[in-house]
Amino acid sequence: MTAYRLPPQNDPAERVENERVHITVDGEQLSGPAGSTIAGVLLENGRDSWRTTSRDRRPRGIFCGIGVCYDCILQVGDERDVRACQRRACEGDVVSLQNEGRPDAAGSPRPGSDSSAPASESIAGEAS
């Protein structure tokens, strides 16, 4: 997939061409144009997926790009289930990828899941 970016003067995200924002994603330093969303920074660095589905472990990244599908969720600092397509990247953001499975009816993670999150922290709206 090739990234297509609008010229800065036409970009509604008010991206500034010569300014960069630096974030850390699972310990790796990444940078992207200031004004970009976290998804934009990830895409700028060649990452088109950053989580997997709970059942089939299929890769997910940005899908709708407007905050409806929740395919792009990740953790920013202590805040879970952040939609990367909606959150503007801020200098120094510490991002963790979320690959937990949803709990089953009893509150235990599904078999094959690496989740330790209780049922109250389940991923809402996750597509499998």
N, C-alpha and C positions, 0 to 999 in steps of 0.2 A: 504494500500500500504506500503510495507516495503522498506526502503531506502537501496540501494546498493551503497557502495562507493569503489572505487579502492584503493588498498594500496597506501599510500603517494608516494612511489618511482615510481609508474606507473601512477600517476595522472597528466594529461597534464595541469591542472589548477595550478600546483605547490603548492598544498595545503600543509601546514605545520601542522603536526599532533598535536603538543603540543601548538601551538599558536592559540588564539581565536580572533575573531573580534566581536565587540559589536555594534549593531544598534538598533534604536528605530522604531517600526512599530505601527503607530496609538497609540502612548503613551506607548506601551509595550516594555520593554527591552528584546532583543533576542541576542543570540550569536551563532556563528558557527565557523568552522575551518577557520583560516586565508587563504585567497586565493579563498574562495568560492564566487560564484555569490550570488546576493540577493536571487534569487530563491533557491539556495542551502541552505542558512541560513533559509529561510522559511520552506523548506522541512525538514531540520534537527530538526526544532522545531514542527514538526507534522502538519504543514499547507500545505495542498495540493491544496487549492483554496484560492484566495485572491481578486477576483472581480466577478461581475455578468454581464451577457449579458444585453443589454439595453431593448430588447423586452420581453424576457421570464424570465429574472432574474435568469438564470441558472449559477451555479458556474463555474468559470474558474480559472486556475492556469497555470502551465507549460504544454504545449502540445508538440510542436515540439522540444523545447530545443535548437534551432539554430537561433532564431531571425526572423523567417519567418512569423509565424502565428499571432503575436501580442496578443495572449491570456493572456500573463503574464504581461501586462503593469501596471505600478503604477507610483507614483510620488516620486522623490527623491529630497528633499529640495524644490526648486522652479521649478524644471524641470519636466514637465509632460510627459506622454507617454514613460516612460523609460521601456525598455524590461528587466525584472528581470532576464531572462536567459542569458543575455549578459553583464550586469553590475556587475563588481566585487564589493562585499561589502567592504566598507571602514570604518575604525573605526569612530564611531560617526555619521554615516549616519542617517538622519531622513527621514523615509519612510511613505508615506500616500497612502492608498489604493484608487483606482479610481473605482467608481461604477456609474459614470454618464452615462446617455443615450445619444445617438447621437441626435442632433437637427433635427427637420423635415425640409422640404423645406423652410418654412417661418422663420427659425432660432430659433423657440421655441423648448424647450425640448419635447420629446414625452410624452404623458400622462403616468403617473405612474413612470416617471423618477424623480430622485432627483437632476438633473443637474441644475446648474446655469451658466454653461459655455456658452459663445456665440458661434455662428456657426463657427467662425474662430478657435476655440479651440476644435473642434469635434475630436473624437477618430477615426483616420484613420485605416481602415482595420478591424474594430471590427467585429467579427463573432457573429451572433445572434443565 
